[in-house]
Structures are given as structure tokens and as C-alpha cells.
Amino acid sequence: MSARPDRSRWIVAMALVAALAAVADPAAAQSYPTRPITLVVPFPPGGSTTILARIIADKLSDALGRPIVVDNRGGAGGSIAARQVARSAPDGYTLIIAFSATLAISPSMFPNVGYDPRTDFAPIGMIGMAPSVLVVHPSLPAHSVADLVKVARDAPGKIQYGSPSTGTVNHLAAELFGSMADIKLGHIPYKGTGPAMSDLLGGHISMMFAPIPAAHANVAAGTLRALGVSSLQRSRLLPEIPTIAEAGLPASKRRSAPRCWRRPGRHGLLSSG
């Protein structure tokens, strides 16, 4: 559900080529940028993509000497913003932080997503990874993955989980979890992690796979209960929380942890092409 290693190396290589080209053509390097740059985040505020965008914008602004305007455009798992950026002028002044969902999942799931990630964007580089953590509302009587599975089996379809949208890594992670645990969960799609987290904190939904940077503060404050992380190893932000496999994910249908639990969602910085 995330980019393959060879794809990641290709993106990094493209960033290196772009850097070498700039060095080879000093005149071009000096003429860009001459005005502010828009950095599009394809989700509403409150998620890991926005957190990364704010960090990248500050660093890029310092390096380029021009303002970087962060523009949140949520909807359809990031595909609405990706479609808008794909149609923008290919002049380097509109960038987007793309996620696994926008580059791989949505174009594979939907026949008319409105852009081709292979031709409509110029990759700049991979900037970060955001593993997910399985979190539940404290009112849910589940203190472990095993508890959650038991509660869900006792009330099929009653436990509802949120996701940033249909087709996102978080959505597919929950569906895979339900399939492997042989439980039925109800899916509530949102426009982004922020709105979904708000409803989870309010008790309107019971659980979700949330990006660790977005959920960390609430887990630390006790307003959400973390049951397991989706990465292969424990997170340095939540070292006391076991991985999903360690937490007892039923593995009757698979002999080892699936790729979803091995590779977190990846964020890449792209320009319209």
C-alpha cells in the first residue's frame, strides 16, 4: 500500500538530478523563485501531512528566500487537491505534498481520478514517513488488540472507525485489520485526519488508525487509548505501545505480518508537471 523501495530510490534520484541541473545552470537557479510558492496539502489541517508541510515550508522559505504559503485543500483522499495541482502551470510555484493514497491508491481504485501520477507531476523527493497507531476512545472497553477483537465479535458492525477518506492508507489498514481478525467494522470516511480525530475524541466513532504524529499528544494526555502501531518496529514517539503483530493481531490467514504493517505511508514533495 506504499511505494516500493525501487520507486523511493527513483524519487530520491530525481531530486538529485534536479539539484545538479540547478548547479549546472546558475542563471536559471538565480531566477527562481521570484515570488511566493504555494505548498498544497491535500487534507484539512490537523493531520500528519499538515505537520510535515509546516516544517518543510519553514525550511524551504529560509533556503529560497521567498515565502512558502501552505494551502490546505481537503477532499476525496487527497485526489481533489492533486487534480487541481496537476492542472496548474508547471512553473515550480505550485508544489504538493503527496501521500501514498494520492499517488498510488486512488489512481488504482477510481477509474476517473482526474490525473496521472506518472506524467502529471515532477517528483522532488520523499520527505517523511508516518506510521499509524490504532487508537480507541477511552469509553470503549478495550485495553488491547485482543480486547478490541472480542468487543467487535460480540457486537458485529457496531464499532465504527473513521479514516481521512475512502482509499487512504488508514482506511485500508482498518479494513485489513478487520479481515485478518475476522470482525465486522463500520467505516465512516472524513475529509481528513483532523475531522476524524475530532469525532473520535468526542466519542462519535470508536476507533481509527491515525498517523502517530497526529495522535501522539492525545495518547499522552489519555484522551485516546493506543493499542498498537502499524510499523514493523515500535515507534520512538510511543515506545511503550506494541506493534500490531506484538499486540496479538490474529494471523490465521497469513503466516507473517502483511506489507501494510511493514511499510508506513510515505509523503513525497511534488511539483506540477
Secondary structure, DSSP 8 states (H G I E B T S, - for coil): ----HHHHHHHHHHHHHHHHHHHH-HHHHHHS-SS-EEEEESS-TTSHHHHHHHHHHHHHHHHHTS-EEEEE---GGGHHHHHHHHTS-SSSSEEEEEEHIIIIIHHHH-TT-S--TTTSEEEEEEEEEE-EEEEE-TTSS-SSHHHHHHHHHHSTTT-EEEESSTTSHHHHHHHHHHHHHT---EEEE-SSHHHHHHHHHTTSS-EEEEEHHHHHHHHHHTSSEEEEESSSS--SSSTTS-BTTTTT---TT-SS--HHHHS-EEEEEEEE-
